[in-house]
Amino acid sequence: MLGDILRFLLEIIFTLFGAALILRAWIHAVRLHPFNPLARAVYQGTNWLVVPLRKILPSTGKIDWASLLAAWLTALVYMLLMWLVTVGSLVPLALLPATAGAALLMACKWALNLIVWMTLIQAVLSWVNPMAPLMPLLQTLTAPLLDPIRQILPRTGIDFSPLVLLVIAQVLLMMLARITYSMVGV
């Protein structure tokens, strides 16, 4: 029971922090203003890891390499800790490459979960309160993902692009979960 509680807490803490790192990279990619309250909160919560990495790996164009590396490192630590809690020993050296690959897939899973939540919140707000102060921020963050889908879908009175994006993200999440589990077993 203690192991289950510890795994649950590790999953919550690392998923939230990993999602914040992915969001930081996404904020950089869409060029969200750094004084936006969400951007400031994400920067403040992740600076302790990203700023030192940025000295080694600077950003290029729209890609914030330091944030992406930090997300991968966070996922790697998460995978190692989950193995330790689940199995009760350190990861064997022979499994370290698979664990590193699984950490990359875990970071992708965090990114997809972030897409799902942002899209869901935006879809619900568009029905409940389309003038909510959060809507412009969500539209800025999700537009690069929804606009290509909107170009493909036929124009109707209802925007089905969030639904299509949610289905695509969920299918990818299922595939990543299966691959990650088969690689490491955690």
Disulfide bonds with the S-S distance in Angstrom:
none
